[in-house]
Amino acid sequence: MHTRSLSQAIFALLVSVTLISGCVSSRSAQSYSSGGLNSTLDIVNHTNAPIYYLYLSSCSSNSWGTDQLGSDVISVGTSYSFAMTVGCWDLRAKLSDGREVERRGVNMRPGERNSWTLS
C-alpha cells in the first residue's frame, strides 16, 4: 500500500476516534526556520478532505518551498503546528480531492502564535 494511502487510512481511523471522543488532536510542532526569532503557525483542517501537501514561501520569493508535511497528512478535524521564523509568509495547501487553497501575506511576529483554518 502506498505510504500516503496507508497514512490516510490510519488518520481517518484516528479522526473517527477523535470525533467520537469530542476532541481535536494536534500534532507536535515542526520547524520551518533558519535561525532567528521564532513564532508558531497552526494549520487547522476544517475541510472535508485531508491536506496532503503544505508549501510555505517567503512573501518576497517567486517560488514555493518544498512540501512541509513529507509523509504526514493533516486529517479532517485536526491541526498541525510549525515553528516559524518571523517575517512575511505565503501558504499553500493541497487537499486530497485536488483543491488548492492559498493564504498570502501572513506576518509572523516574535513569540506570536498564528492560525490558518481551512474550511
N, CA, C and O atoms as a printed pandas DataFrame, in Angstrom:
     atom_number atom_name residue_name chain_id  residue_number  x_coord  y_coord  z_coord
0              1         N          MET        A               1    0.847   -1.173    0.000
1              2        CA          MET        A               1    0.000    0.000    0.000
2              3         C          MET        A               1    0.893    1.237    0.000
3              4         O          MET        A               1    1.874    1.273    0.743
4              5         N          HIS        A               2    0.596    2.222   -0.785
5              6        CA          HIS        A               2    1.340    3.468   -0.865
6              7         C          HIS        A               2    1.355    4.142    0.503
7              8         O          HIS        A               2    0.348    4.138    1.210
8              9         N          THR        A               3    2.500    4.721    0.878
9             10        CA          THR        A               3    2.661    5.336    2.199
10            11         C          THR        A               3    1.573    6.359    2.492
11            12         O          THR        A               3    1.034    6.393    3.598
12            13         N          ARG        A               4    1.243    7.198    1.502
13            14        CA          ARG        A               4    0.224    8.217    1.714
14            15         C          ARG        A               4   -1.151    7.575    1.919
15            16         O          ARG        A               4   -1.941    8.046    2.737
16            17         N          SER        A               5   -1.437    6.501    1.176
17            18        CA          SER        A               5   -2.717    5.807    1.341
18            19         C          SER        A               5   -2.813    5.168    2.715
19            20         O          SER        A               5   -3.858    5.226    3.364
20            21         N          LEU        A               6   -1.722    4.558    3.156
21            22        CA          LEU        A               6   -1.705    3.970    4.489
22            23         C          LEU        A               6   -1.858    5.045    5.550
23            24         O          LEU        A               6   -2.605    4.875    6.513
24            25         N          SER        A               7   -1.145    6.157    5.372
25            26        CA          SER        A               7   -1.273    7.271    6.326
26            27         C          SER        A               7   -2.697    7.795    6.353
27            28         O          SER        A               7   -3.239    8.082    7.420
28            29         N          GLN        A               8   -3.305    7.919    5.175
29            30        CA          GLN        A               8   -4.678    8.414    5.099
30            31         C          GLN        A               8   -5.623    7.479    5.838
31            32         O          GLN        A               8   -6.506    7.938    6.563
32            33         N          ALA        A               9   -5.448    6.177    5.663
33            34        CA          ALA        A               9   -6.315    5.215    6.330
34            35         C          ALA        A               9   -6.142    5.277    7.849
35            36         O          ALA        A               9   -7.121    5.228    8.594
36            37         N          ILE        A              10   -4.909    5.385    8.293
37            38        CA          ILE        A              10   -4.638    5.462    9.733
38            39         C          ILE        A              10   -5.226    6.739   10.312
39            40         O          ILE        A              10   -5.864    6.713   11.364
40            41         N          PHE        A              11   -5.011    7.862    9.622
41            42        CA          PHE        A              11   -5.532    9.125   10.134
42            43         C          PHE        A              11   -7.053    9.183   10.070
43            44         O          PHE        A              11   -7.682    9.801   10.929
44            45         N          ALA        A              12   -7.652    8.553    9.069
45            46        CA          ALA        A              12   -9.110    8.510    9.015
46            47         C          ALA        A              12   -9.656    7.786   10.239
47            48         O          ALA        A              12  -10.656    8.204   10.824
48            49         N          LEU        A              13   -8.997    6.705   10.619
49            50        CA          LEU        A              13   -9.388    5.972   11.819
50            51         C          LEU        A              13   -9.210    6.849   13.057
51            52         O          LEU        A              13  -10.080    6.885   13.927
52            53         N          LEU        A              14   -8.078    7.556   13.134
53            54        CA          LEU        A              14   -7.827    8.430   14.281
54            55         C          LEU        A              14   -8.831    9.577   14.343
55            56         O          LEU        A              14   -9.269    9.961   15.427
56            57         N          VAL        A              15   -9.197   10.127   13.185
57            58        CA          VAL        A              15  -10.186   11.194   13.163
58            59         C          VAL        A              15  -11.523   10.676   13.668
59            60         O          VAL        A              15  -12.211   11.361   14.425
60            61         N          SER        A              16  -11.892    9.476   13.255
61            62        CA          SER        A              16  -13.151    8.889   13.724
62            63         C          SER        A              16  -13.161    8.766   15.240
63            64         O          SER        A              16  -14.140    9.119   15.897
64            65         N          VAL        A              17  -12.061    8.262   15.784
65            66        CA          VAL        A              17  -11.960    8.123   17.238
66            67         C          VAL        A              17  -12.005    9.487   17.899
67            68         O          VAL        A              17  -12.662    9.665   18.924
68            69         N          THR        A              18  -11.294   10.468   17.301
69            70        CA          THR        A              18  -11.273   11.821   17.845
70            71         C          THR        A              18  -12.664   12.441   17.842
71            72         O          THR        A              18  -13.088   13.025   18.840
72            73         N          LEU        A              19  -13.371   12.317   16.731
73            74        CA          LEU        A              19  -14.705   12.896   16.645
74            75         C          LEU        A              19  -15.660   12.243   17.628
75            76         O          LEU        A              19  -16.513   12.910   18.214
76            77         N          ILE        A              20  -15.517   10.947   17.804
77            78        CA          ILE        A              20  -16.365   10.241   18.763
78            79         C          ILE        A              20  -16.093   10.728   20.179
79            80         O          ILE        A              20  -17.016   10.857   20.984
80            81         N          SER        A              21  -14.823   11.001   20.485
81            82        CA          SER        A              21  -14.473   11.431   21.840
82            83         C          SER        A              21  -14.692   12.929   22.046
83            84         O          SER        A              21  -14.613   13.418   23.173
84            85         N          GLY        A              22  -14.970   13.662   20.957
85            86        CA          GLY        A              22  -15.238   15.100   21.072
86            87         C          GLY        A              22  -13.994   15.945   21.180
87            88         O          GLY        A              22  -14.073   17.097   21.606
88            89         N          CYS        A              23  -12.840   15.407   20.807
89            90        CA          CYS        A              23  -11.579   16.132   20.900
90            91         C          CYS        A              23  -11.077   16.500   19.518
91            92         O          CYS        A              23  -11.468   15.891   18.523
92            93         N          VAL        A              24  -10.210   17.497   19.461
93            94        CA          VAL        A              24   -9.489   17.814   18.239
94            95         C          VAL        A              24   -8.020   17.592   18.537
95            96         O          VAL        A              24   -7.476   18.170   19.478
96            97         N          SER        A              25   -7.382   16.762   17.741
97            98        CA          SER        A              25   -5.985   16.448   18.015
98            99         C          SER        A              25   -5.078   17.490   17.393
99           100         O          SER        A              25   -5.475   18.203   16.471
100          101         N          SER        A              26   -3.874   17.573   17.894
101          102        CA          SER        A              26   -2.874   18.485   17.358
102          103         C          SER        A              26   -1.552   17.760   17.317
103          104         O          SER        A              26   -1.165   17.102   18.283
104          105         N          ARG        A              27   -0.861   17.876   16.211
105          106        CA          ARG        A              27    0.450   17.243   16.092
106          107         C          ARG        A              27    1.504   18.143   16.702
107          108         O          ARG        A              27    1.273   19.335   16.907
108          109         N          SER        A              28    2.649   17.577   16.988
109          110        CA          SER        A              28    3.728   18.365   17.568
110          111         C          SER        A              28    4.298   19.332   16.537
111          112         O          SER        A              28    4.181   19.125   15.330
112          113         N          ALA        A              29    4.904   20.370   17.034
113          114        CA          ALA        A              29    5.418   21.430   16.166
114          115         C          ALA        A              29    6.541   20.915   15.273
115          116         O          ALA        A              29    7.443   20.208   15.723
116          117         N          GLN        A              30    6.465   21.283   14.013
117          118        CA          GLN        A              30    7.533   21.053   13.055
118          119         C          GLN        A              30    8.301   22.356   12.943
119          120         O          GLN        A              30    7.756   23.421   13.230
120          121         N          SER        A              31    9.542   22.289   12.537
121          122        CA          SER        A              31   10.326   23.514   12.446
122          123         C          SER        A              31   10.504   23.938   11.004
123          124         O          SER        A              31   10.944   23.147   10.169
124          125         N          TYR        A              32   10.166   25.180   10.706
125          126        CA          TYR        A              32   10.411   25.773    9.403
126          127         C          TYR        A              32   11.063   27.113    9.667
127          128         O          TYR        A              32   10.452   28.170    9.511
128          129         N          SER        A              33   12.308   27.041   10.066
129          130        CA          SER        A              33   13.013   28.271   10.393
130          131         C          SER        A              33   14.480   28.138   10.034
131          132         O          SER        A              33   15.011   27.031    9.942
132          133         N          SER        A              34   15.115   29.251    9.835
133          134        CA          SER        A              34   16.537   29.268    9.506
134          135         C          SER        A              34   17.281   30.066   10.566
135          136         O          SER        A              34   18.114   30.914   10.246
136          137         N          GLY        A              35   16.982   29.795   11.809
137          138        CA          GLY        A              35   17.584   30.562   12.890
138          139         C          GLY        A              35   16.748   31.798   13.161
139          140         O          GLY        A              35   15.680   31.972   12.574
140          141         N          GLY        A              36   17.218   32.637   14.027
141          142        CA          GLY        A              36   16.486   33.861   14.309
142          143         C          GLY        A              36   15.331   33.633   15.259
143          144         O          GLY        A              36   15.180   32.552   15.828
144          145         N          LEU        A              37   14.523   34.655   15.423
145          146        CA          LEU        A              37   13.396   34.597   16.339
146          147         C          LEU        A              37   12.284   33.729   15.766
147          148         O          LEU        A              37   12.067   33.710   14.555
148          149         N          ASN        A              38   11.587   33.018   16.626
149          150        CA          ASN        A              38   10.551   32.101   16.170
150          151         C          ASN        A              38    9.160   32.495   16.631
151          152         O          ASN        A              38    8.985   33.188   17.634
152          153         N          SER        A              39    8.185   32.037   15.878
153          154        CA          SER        A              39    6.775   32.125   16.220
154          155         C          SER        A              39    6.166   30.786   15.814
155          156         O          SER        A              39    6.865   29.923   15.284
156          157         N          THR        A              40    4.873   30.608   16.057
157          158        CA          THR        A              40    4.230   29.331   15.765
158          159         C          THR        A              40    3.074   29.536   14.805
159          160         O          THR        A              40    2.300   30.485   14.937
160          161         N          LEU        A              41    2.965   28.634   13.836
161          162        CA          LEU        A              41    1.863   28.634   12.887
162          163         C          LEU        A              41    1.087   27.337   13.058
163          164         O          LEU        A              41    1.653   26.249   12.956
164          165         N          ASP        A              42   -0.221   27.457   13.322
165          166        CA          ASP        A              42   -1.105   26.296   13.425
166          167         C          ASP        A              42   -1.944   26.215   12.152
167          168         O          ASP        A              42   -2.594   27.190   11.774
168          169         N          ILE        A              43   -1.933   25.063   11.493
169          170        CA          ILE        A              43   -2.780   24.803   10.340
170          171         C          ILE        A              43   -3.931   23.939   10.838
171          172         O          ILE        A              43   -3.700   22.843   11.348
172          173         N          VAL        A              44   -5.172   24.415   10.699
173          174        CA          VAL        A              44   -6.354   23.707   11.203
174          175         C          VAL        A              44   -7.193   23.265   10.003
175          176         O          VAL        A              44   -7.589   24.090    9.180
176          177         N          ASN        A              45   -7.458   21.974    9.910
177          178        CA          ASN        A              45   -8.204   21.443    8.773
178          179         C          ASN        A              45   -9.670   21.218    9.132
179          180         O          ASN        A              45  -10.023   20.218    9.757
180          181         N          HIS        A              46  -10.523   22.170    8.723
181          182        CA          HIS        A              46  -11.971   22.031    8.897
182          183         C          HIS        A              46  -12.651   21.818    7.542
183          184         O          HIS        A              46  -13.836   22.110    7.385
184          185         N          THR        A              47  -11.890   21.305    6.559
185          186        CA          THR        A              47  -12.473   20.975    5.262
186          187         C          THR        A              47  -13.050   19.568    5.348
187          188         O          THR        A              47  -13.086   18.967    6.422
188          189         N          ASN        A              48  -13.495   19.055    4.220
189          190        CA          ASN        A              48  -13.999   17.673    4.198
190          191         C          ASN        A              48  -13.004   16.730    3.541
191          192         O          ASN        A              48  -13.367   15.623    3.144
192          193         N          ALA        A              49  -11.731   17.165    3.420
193          194        CA          ALA        A              49  -10.700   16.336    2.799
194          195         C          ALA        A              49   -9.369   16.527    3.524
195          196         O          ALA        A              49   -9.078   17.629    3.990
196          197         N          PRO        A              50   -8.560   15.478    3.628
197          198        CA          PRO        A              50   -7.237   15.609    4.237
198          199         C          PRO        A              50   -6.334   16.536    3.427
199          200         O          PRO        A              50   -6.481   16.655    2.210
200          201         N          ILE        A              51   -5.408   17.182    4.107
201          202        CA          ILE        A              51   -4.403   18.008    3.450
202          203         C          ILE        A              51   -3.170   17.124    3.248
203          204         O          ILE        A              51   -2.579   16.626    4.206
204          205         N          TYR        A              52   -2.800   16.943    1.980
205          206        CA          TYR        A              52   -1.654   16.088    1.649
206          207         C          TYR        A              52   -0.347   16.861    1.540
207          208         O          TYR        A              52    0.716   16.328    1.859
208          209         N          TYR        A              53   -0.416   18.107    1.095
209          210        CA          TYR        A              53    0.794   18.897    0.878
210          211         C          TYR        A              53    0.617   20.284    1.461
211          212         O          TYR        A              53   -0.469   20.859    1.400
212          213         N          LEU        A              54    1.694   20.821    2.028
213          214        CA          LEU        A              54    1.687   22.170    2.559
214          215         C          LEU        A              54    2.992   22.838    2.143
215          216         O          LEU        A              54    4.082   22.360    2.458
216          217         N          TYR        A              55    2.857   23.947    1.434
217          218        CA          TYR        A              55    4.022   24.680    0.956
218          219         C          TYR        A              55    4.063   26.043    1.627
219          220         O          TYR        A              55    3.035   26.701    1.787
220          221         N          LEU        A              56    5.263   26.460    2.018
221          222        CA          LEU        A              56    5.491   27.760    2.642
222          223         C          LEU        A              56    6.537   28.494    1.820
223          224         O          LEU        A              56    7.493   27.892    1.329
224          225         N          SER        A              57    6.349   29.789    1.676
225          226        CA          SER        A              57    7.282   30.582    0.907
226          227         C          SER        A              57    7.366   31.976    1.505
227          228         O          SER        A              57    6.359   32.536    1.939
228          229         N          SER        A              58    8.547   32.523    1.526
229          230        CA          SER        A              58    8.707   33.916    1.938
230          231         C          SER        A              58    7.905   34.792    0.980
231          232         O          SER        A              58    7.853   34.516   -0.218
232          233         N          CYS        A              59    7.283   35.843    1.501
233          234        CA          CYS        A              59    6.481   36.745    0.651
234          235         C          CYS        A              59    7.302   37.344   -0.482
235          236         O          CYS        A              59    6.750   37.707   -1.520
236          237         N          SER        A              60    8.607   37.451   -0.297
237          238        CA          SER        A              60    9.463   38.046   -1.328
238          239         C          SER        A              60    9.926   37.033   -2.375
239          240         O          SER        A              60   10.582   37.407   -3.347
240          241         N          SER        A              61    9.592   35.755   -2.188
241          242        CA          SER        A              61   10.029   34.712   -3.114
242          243         C          SER        A              61    9.025   34.529   -4.256
243          244         O          SER        A              61    7.824   34.732   -4.079
244          245         N          ASN        A              62    9.529   34.146   -5.413
245          246        CA          ASN        A              62    8.680   33.873   -6.572
246          247         C          ASN        A              62    8.372   32.392   -6.733
247          248         O          ASN        A              62    7.712   32.003   -7.697
248          249         N          SER        A              63    8.837   31.559   -5.807
249          250        CA          SER        A              63    8.577   30.123   -5.914
250          251         C          SER        A              63    8.228   29.556   -4.537
251          252         O          SER        A              63    8.582   30.120   -3.502
252          253         N          TRP        A              64    7.524   28.424   -4.560
253          254        CA          TRP        A              64    7.138   27.752   -3.322
254          255         C          TRP        A              64    8.283   26.900   -2.818
255          256         O          TRP        A              64    9.080   26.388   -3.605
256          257         N          GLY        A              65    8.366   26.747   -1.507
257          258        CA          GLY        A              65    9.343   25.852   -0.913
258          259         C          GLY        A              65    8.898   24.410   -1.105
259          260         O          GLY        A              65    7.920   24.143   -1.803
260          261         N          THR        A              66    9.604   23.500   -0.496
261          262        CA          THR        A              66    9.262   22.082   -0.589
262          263         C          THR        A              66    8.063   21.766    0.304
263          264         O          THR        A              66    7.726   22.543    1.197
264          265         N          ASP        A              67    7.429   20.638    0.061
265          266        CA          ASP        A              67    6.311   20.172    0.878
266          267         C          ASP        A              67    6.774   20.004    2.323
267          268         O          ASP        A              67    7.758   19.311    2.580
268          269         N          GLN        A              68    6.080   20.627    3.257
269          270        CA          GLN        A              68    6.461   20.596    4.666
270          271         C          GLN        A              68    5.898   19.393    5.425
271          272         O          GLN        A              68    6.304   19.133    6.558
272          273         N          LEU        A              69    4.974   18.665    4.815
273          274        CA          LEU        A              69    4.355   17.535    5.521
274          275         C          LEU        A              69    5.095   16.222    5.320
275          276         O          LEU        A              69    4.964   15.310    6.136
276          277         N          GLY        A              70    5.865   16.112    4.251
277          278        CA          GLY        A              70    6.543   14.852    3.985
278          279         C          GLY        A              70    5.521   13.734    3.862
279          280         O          GLY        A              70    4.614   13.815    3.034
280          281         N          SER        A              71    5.656   12.698    4.669
281          282        CA          SER        A              71    4.708   11.579    4.622
282          283         C          SER        A              71    3.504   11.808    5.540
283          284         O          SER        A              71    2.599   10.975    5.586
284          285         N          ASP        A              72    3.485   12.919    6.265
285          286        CA          ASP        A              72    2.358   13.222    7.150
286          287         C          ASP        A              72    1.168   13.759    6.357
287          288         O          ASP        A              72    1.308   14.222    5.225
288          289         N          VAL        A              73    0.013   13.686    6.975
289          290        CA          VAL        A              73   -1.242   14.181    6.404
290          291         C          VAL        A              73   -1.954   14.958    7.509
291          292         O          VAL        A              73   -1.930   14.543    8.668
292          293         N          ILE        A              74   -2.589   16.083    7.165
293          294        CA          ILE        A              74   -3.408   16.792    8.145
294          295         C          ILE        A              74   -4.848   16.348    7.900
295          296         O          ILE        A              74   -5.503   16.822    6.972
296          297         N          SER        A              75   -5.323   15.458    8.720
297          298        CA          SER        A              75   -6.648   14.876    8.551
298          299         C          SER        A              75   -7.735   15.886    8.888
299          300         O          SER        A              75   -7.485   16.896    9.545
300          301         N          VAL        A              76   -8.935   15.596    8.429
301          302        CA          VAL        A              76  -10.099   16.425    8.716
302          303         C          VAL        A              76  -10.284   16.516   10.231
303          304         O          VAL        A              76  -10.266   15.497   10.922
304          305         N          GLY        A              77  -10.460   17.727   10.742
305          306        CA          GLY        A              77  -10.697   17.926   12.163
306          307         C          GLY        A              77   -9.452   17.963   13.021
307          308         O          GLY        A              77   -9.556   18.002   14.247
308          309         N          THR        A              78   -8.263   17.954   12.406
309          310        CA          THR        A              78   -7.026   18.001   13.185
310          311         C          THR        A              78   -6.228   19.249   12.841
311          312         O          THR        A              78   -6.568   19.982   11.912
312          313         N          SER        A              79   -5.175   19.478   13.594
313          314        CA          SER        A              79   -4.303   20.621   13.333
314          315         C          SER        A              79   -2.854   20.171   13.323
315          316         O          SER        A              79   -2.522   19.077   13.778
316          317         N          TYR        A              80   -2.005   21.028   12.799
317          318        CA          TYR        A              80   -0.574   20.744   12.663
318          319         C          TYR        A              80    0.148   22.043   12.962
319          320         O          TYR        A              80   -0.245   23.090   12.450
320          321         N          SER        A              81    1.192   22.006   13.775
321          322        CA          SER        A              81    1.895   23.220   14.188
322          323         C          SER        A              81    3.317   23.255   13.667
323          324         O          SER        A              81    3.991   22.228   13.596
324          325         N          PHE        A              82    3.767   24.454   13.301
325          326        CA          PHE        A              82    5.121   24.683   12.823
326          327         C          PHE        A              82    5.767   25.800   13.619
327          328         O          PHE        A              82    5.117   26.796   13.935
328          329         N          ALA        A              83    7.050   25.639   13.948
329          330        CA          ALA        A              83    7.848   26.748   14.466
330          331         C          ALA        A              83    8.345   27.504   13.244
331          332         O          ALA        A              83    8.979   26.920   12.365
332          333         N          MET        A              84    8.056   28.810   13.184
333          334        CA          MET        A              84    8.380   29.619   12.014
334          335         C          MET        A              84    9.318   30.760   12.371
335          336         O          MET        A              84    9.279   31.285   13.484
336          337         N          THR        A              85   10.159   31.135   11.421
337          338        CA          THR        A              85   10.958   32.337   11.561
338          339         C          THR        A              85   10.040   33.533   11.345
339          340         O          THR        A              85    9.143   33.485   10.503
340          341         N          VAL        A              86   10.257   34.595   12.095
341          342        CA          VAL        A              86    9.433   35.793   11.927
342          343         C          VAL        A              86    9.614   36.353   10.519
343          344         O          VAL        A              86   10.656   36.166    9.891
344          345         N          GLY        A              87    8.593   37.035   10.043
345          346        CA          GLY        A              87    8.627   37.622    8.711
346          347         C          GLY        A              87    7.302   37.411    8.014
347          348         O          GLY        A              87    6.319   36.995    8.628
348          349         N          CYS        A              88    7.286   37.699    6.734
349          350        CA          CYS        A              88    6.080   37.572    5.926
350          351         C          CYS        A              88    6.122   36.256    5.135
351          352         O          CYS        A              88    7.116   35.962    4.470
352          353         N          TRP        A              89    5.048   35.472    5.208
353          354        CA          TRP        A              89    4.980   34.146    4.581
354          355         C          TRP        A              89    3.720   33.995    3.747
355          356         O          TRP        A              89    2.663   34.530    4.083
356          357         N          ASP        A              90    3.852   33.251    2.648
357          358        CA          ASP        A              90    2.717   32.813    1.847
358          359         C          ASP        A              90    2.541   31.322    2.101
359          360         O          ASP        A              90    3.522   30.595    2.257
360          361         N          LEU        A              91    1.282   30.865    2.142
361          362        CA          LEU        A              91    0.965   29.477    2.471
362          363         C          LEU        A              91    0.128   28.861    1.363
363          364         O          LEU        A              91   -0.748   29.526    0.809
364          365         N          ARG        A              92    0.382   27.602    1.031
365          366        CA          ARG        A              92   -0.430   26.883    0.038
366          367         C          ARG        A              92   -0.649   25.452    0.534
367          368         O          ARG        A              92    0.293   24.740    0.881
368          369         N          ALA        A              93   -1.919   25.058    0.555
369          370        CA          ALA        A              93   -2.285   23.691    0.944
370          371         C          ALA        A              93   -2.918   22.991   -0.250
371          372         O          ALA        A              93   -3.718   23.584   -0.973
372          373         N          LYS        A              94   -2.554   21.713   -0.456
373          374        CA          LYS        A              94   -3.181   20.883   -1.480
374          375         C          LYS        A              94   -3.915   19.757   -0.769
375          376         O          LYS        A              94   -3.331   19.004    0.010
376          377         N          LEU        A              95   -5.207   19.659   -1.055
377          378        CA          LEU        A              95   -6.047   18.657   -0.403
378          379         C          LEU        A              95   -6.134   17.390   -1.245
379          380         O          LEU        A              95   -5.819   17.391   -2.436
380          381         N          SER        A              96   -6.565   16.316   -0.604
381          382        CA          SER        A              96   -6.629   15.016   -1.274
382          383         C          SER        A              96   -7.593   15.007   -2.451
383          384         O          SER        A              96   -7.451   14.179   -3.351
384          385         N          ASP        A              97   -8.576   15.914   -2.465
385          386        CA          ASP        A              97   -9.548   15.951   -3.561
386          387         C          ASP        A              97   -9.094   16.847   -4.714
387          388         O          ASP        A              97   -9.861   17.097   -5.645
388          389         N          GLY        A              98   -7.846   17.332   -4.657
389          390        CA          GLY        A              98   -7.282   18.129   -5.739
390          391         C          GLY        A              98   -7.375   19.631   -5.545
391          392         O          GLY        A              98   -6.739   20.386   -6.280
392          393         N          ARG        A              99   -8.159   20.082   -4.565
393          394        CA          ARG        A              99   -8.270   21.529   -4.319
394          395         C          ARG        A              99   -6.944   22.085   -3.808
395          396         O          ARG        A              99   -6.186   21.407   -3.114
396          397         N          GLU        A             100   -6.690   23.343   -4.174
397          398        CA          GLU        A             100   -5.542   24.078   -3.644
398          399         C          GLU        A             100   -6.069   25.346   -2.993
399          400         O          GLU        A             100   -6.907   26.044   -3.563
400          401         N          VAL        A             101   -5.575   25.639   -1.799
401          402        CA          VAL        A             101   -6.005   26.814   -1.053
402          403         C          VAL        A             101   -4.756   27.599   -0.685
403          404         O          VAL        A             101   -3.764   27.024   -0.236
404          405         N          GLU        A             102   -4.804   28.913   -0.875
405          406        CA          GLU        A             102   -3.659   29.753   -0.548
406          407         C          GLU        A             102   -4.043   30.849    0.429
407          408         O          GLU        A             102   -5.183   31.310    0.469
408          409         N          ARG        A             103   -3.073   31.243    1.200
409          410        CA          ARG        A             103   -3.190   32.421    2.062
410          411         C          ARG        A             103   -1.885   33.182    1.912
411          412         O          ARG        A             103   -0.804   32.635    2.130
412          413         N          ARG        A             104   -1.995   34.426    1.543
413          414        CA          ARG        A             104   -0.809   35.239    1.266
414          415         C          ARG        A             104   -0.613   36.304    2.342
415          416         O          ARG        A             104   -1.565   36.783    2.958
416          417         N          GLY        A             105    0.654   36.655    2.546
417          418        CA          GLY        A             105    0.982   37.776    3.414
418          419         C          GLY        A             105    0.738   37.541    4.895
419          420         O          GLY        A             105    0.251   38.433    5.590
420          421         N          VAL        A             106    1.069   36.357    5.386
421          422        CA          VAL        A             106    0.914   36.069    6.821
422          423         C          VAL        A             106    2.141   36.608    7.541
423          424         O          VAL        A             106    3.254   36.125    7.331
424          425         N          ASN        A             107    1.934   37.613    8.394
425          426        CA          ASN        A             107    3.040   38.220    9.128
426          427         C          ASN        A             107    3.237   37.509   10.457
427          428         O          ASN        A             107    2.375   37.545   11.335
428          429         N          MET        A             108    4.384   36.864   10.585
429          430        CA          MET        A             108    4.738   36.152   11.811
430          431         C          MET        A             108    5.646   37.058   12.639
431          432         O          MET        A             108    6.685   37.517   12.166
432          433         N          ARG        A             109    5.230   37.308   13.896
433          434        CA          ARG        A             109    5.982   38.180   14.794
434          435         C          ARG        A             109    6.614   37.355   15.912
435          436         O          ARG        A             109    6.132   36.262   16.212
436          437         N          PRO        A             110    7.675   37.849   16.530
437          438        CA          PRO        A             110    8.370   37.087   17.573
438          439         C          PRO        A             110    7.420   36.620   18.675
439          440         O          PRO        A             110    6.667   37.414   19.239
440          441         N          GLY        A             111    7.467   35.335   18.970
441          442        CA          GLY        A             111    6.678   34.772   20.055
442          443         C          GLY        A             111    5.191   34.655   19.771
443          444         O          GLY        A             111    4.443   34.185   20.629
444          445         N          GLU        A             112    4.742   35.068   18.596
445          446        CA          GLU        A             112    3.333   35.062   18.251
446          447         C          GLU        A             112    2.890   33.669   17.780
447          448         O          GLU        A             112    3.668   32.915   17.195
448          449         N          ARG        A             113    1.633   33.355   18.050
449          450        CA          ARG        A             113    1.020   32.117   17.562
450          451         C          ARG        A             113   -0.069   32.532   16.572
451          452         O          ARG        A             113   -1.017   33.228   16.937
452          453         N          ASN        A             114    0.072   32.101   15.326
453          454        CA          ASN        A             114   -0.844   32.434   14.255
454          455         C          ASN        A             114   -1.559   31.168   13.821
455          456         O          ASN        A             114   -0.995   30.077   13.908
456          457         N          SER        A             115   -2.792   31.296   13.355
457          458        CA          SER        A             115   -3.570   30.131   12.949
458          459         C          SER        A             115   -4.165   30.348   11.562
459          460         O          SER        A             115   -4.647   31.435   11.245
460          461         N          TRP        A             116   -4.125   29.300   10.739
461          462        CA          TRP        A             116   -4.777   29.298    9.435
462          463         C          TRP        A             116   -5.773   28.156    9.451
463          464         O          TRP        A             116   -5.386   26.988    9.461
464          465         N          THR        A             117   -7.055   28.492    9.454
465          466        CA          THR        A             117   -8.107   27.479    9.452
466          467         C          THR        A             117   -8.662   27.341    8.048
467          468         O          THR        A             117   -9.200   28.299    7.492
468          469         N          LEU        A             118   -8.537   26.156    7.473
469          470        CA          LEU        A             118   -9.097   25.875    6.162
470          471         C          LEU        A             118  -10.473   25.274    6.372
471          472         O          LEU        A             118  -10.637   24.338    7.155
472          473         N          SER        A             119  -11.474   25.818    5.665
473          474        CA          SER        A             119  -12.835   25.296    5.811
474          475         C          SER        A             119  -13.540   25.244    4.470
475          476         O          SER        A             119  -14.697   24.831    4.396
